Amino acid sequence: MRNAFYLLMLRAIQFAVVVGFLSASGTAVFGESAKPPAAVLKAETESTPVAEESPPKEEYTYIPGERRDPFESLLFRGEEAGPKGDELTPLQKVNVEDLKLVGIVKNPEGNTALIQTPDGKGYFLRRGLPLGKNEGVIAKIMDDKMVVKEKKKDFLGQITVSEVVLELKKEEGRR
């Protein structure tokens, strides 16, 4: 069944190519009867007018305010949610994977995580704070790890929520 479908599609494509070739050539390929009559040839050769210059065509210019951006996704439209570049904290300008969990301070009200950015600066974080480039939020801070929920956009423009876990590194001397 599947092979018959592919064979039928192949025949249809071949037919379209042949018909397109014949219609594009302007003359029939088969036989001598396709030649124009001698009277038509004689009339064409006697009165060949000098080709007049056509007026120059208008050049097209793209005006951004009047048309949509050709590079904007048709599947995802609208304003980006979240703060703009100037309003971001230093922790929202780095990827969560680039951060290092250095320590956790245990409190009855809730644990506090100590993280280190790639440039060596340290920050104390609590649950609910924004973190990372992908609108991440600290979901949990446990005794040995921190869980961050991030929004990531796939190639279709759909937003999915994923969890990134930063674990506290155990020292070799302590167990």
Summary of the structure (lengths in Angstrom):
residues: 175
radius of gyration: 34.6
end to end distance: 64.4
largest distance: 105.7
contacts: 325
relative contact order: 0.09
helix: 26%
strand: 23%
